[in-house]
């Protein structure tokens, strides 16, 4: 793996600012964006579908690198993300075809499916925003790295805590706040599992 | 004092010693919130992992926002362009009013009729009216007519074709009578109107001799 690719993976696993740089760099990569757009458009997709697939592929790539600490690129970032996009679009097409075949109302069903998909994402975002409003400073980051499998030593370094013990105490505090929120919203437990 | 919250991961990962595990389970019985954390451990982790999804989406949506803004800006530019084109079109139409005025105001002269002896004038006029202006002009210049008479009819031919510059170039500076004078003044004014020089035309109208035929006065004013 090339040095610049290693640096890119390091940044994704580092601070939010470093990660933001990588996300912006990938999102502004017109060559990659156009390749995904061409692929989606030439396979029965719309311009909106192409944007959605491009963005979701970036998210999947970032999540993969963030949570799989031993992950290394065997190809370029572009070809890896393009591979994700192809699989993602194939899955969407398959799902749409299955629904249209089984219901025999292609246009109506497809439209409804898109709307439902959007509503779910919007609802999910709204719920997450609600959670984040409830959490105190830095809890989002601490819990995010904790869920991503980072050790307390790593979290302390990335988030500038004096020690792993301090990071652990912060994690416990944040977890209590999250439990409080969950107890107040029992009906949402399942919603976030979608 | 032990903070059992710090041991949730180890408890669920089965990494606690038997003694610590027993102590933790005792704490679970008395701490409802700790018990909820253990019960909902996977949900807590799932919610927390979604924070990354949300972070990436926020960055992407901020990158998309200017593009949407640009689309709105494009619509505004198109609307402004349409408005400007409409204004230009209106002003152009307004500017073209003198041309319409020329067609409305211009009246043909009493063209010379064919005679039995010398038809050079009527033949030249016929050529001009048929569209052969240059041939007609040459025929008039070759005719035995007085210079001012030649020039007058050449000017009339150009005026009938709305050729203002040529009309002005050939309009004679002298005349035999007031009838011809009025006609020459009339053609001169029309030529300036045709050229869009309305101010000049207005000055000439104001400077018309007091005994100008009423027909011209009414027609021009």
Contacts between the chains, C-beta under 8 A, distances in Angstrom:
chain1	res1	chain2	res2	distance
A	16	B	55	6.4
A	19	B	55	7.3
A	19	B	56	7.9
A	20	B	59	5.3
A	23	B	56	5.8
A	23	B	59	4.5
A	23	B	60	6.8
A	24	B	59	6.5
A	24	B	63	6.5
A	27	B	59	7.5
A	27	B	60	5.8
A	27	B	63	5.2
A	28	B	63	7.3
A	51	B	64	7.9
A	55	B	57	7.5
A	55	B	60	5.1
A	58	B	56	6.7
A	58	B	60	6.8
A	59	B	53	6.0
A	59	B	56	4.8
A	59	B	57	6.8
A	59	B	60	7.8
A	62	B	52	7.0
A	62	B	56	5.2
A	63	B	49	7.9
A	63	B	52	6.0
A	63	B	53	6.9
A	63	B	56	7.8
A	66	B	52	5.9
A	67	B	49	7.4
A	124	B	50	7.3
A	125	B	54	6.6
A	125	B	57	7.1
A	128	B	47	7.5
A	128	B	50	5.7
A	128	B	51	7.0
A	128	B	54	5.0
A	129	B	54	7.8
A	131	B	47	6.3
A	132	B	51	7.4
A	132	B	54	7.7
A	140	B	51	5.1
A	140	B	55	8.0
A	141	B	51	7.9
A	143	B	44	7.9
A	143	B	47	7.9
A	143	B	48	3.8
A	143	B	51	6.5
A	144	B	48	5.8
A	144	B	49	7.2
A	144	B	51	4.1
A	144	B	52	5.3
A	144	B	55	7.4
A	146	B	45	7.8
A	146	B	48	6.3
A	147	B	45	4.8
A	147	B	46	7.6
A	147	B	48	3.6
A	147	B	49	4.0
A	147	B	51	7.5
A	147	B	52	7.9
A	148	B	49	6.8
A	148	B	52	6.8
A	168	B	6	5.5
A	169	B	3	7.8
A	169	B	6	7.5
A	172	B	3	6.3
A	172	B	5	3.9
A	172	B	6	5.6
A	175	B	5	6.4
A	175	B	8	7.4
A	175	B	37	6.1
A	175	B	44	6.5
A	176	B	5	6.7
A	176	B	33	6.6
A	176	B	37	7.6
A	178	B	44	5.5
A	178	B	47	6.7
A	178	B	48	7.3
A	179	B	33	5.7
A	179	B	36	5.3
A	179	B	37	5.0
A	179	B	40	7.0
A	179	B	44	7.0
A	180	B	33	7.6
A	182	B	36	7.3
A	182	B	40	5.9
A	182	B	43	6.8
A	182	B	44	7.1
A	182	B	47	7.8
A	183	B	33	7.8
A	183	B	36	6.2
A	189	B	40	6.9
A	189	B	43	5.4
A	192	B	43	6.9
A	192	B	46	6.1
A	192	B	47	5.6
A	192	B	50	6.7
A	193	B	43	7.2
A	193	B	46	6.6
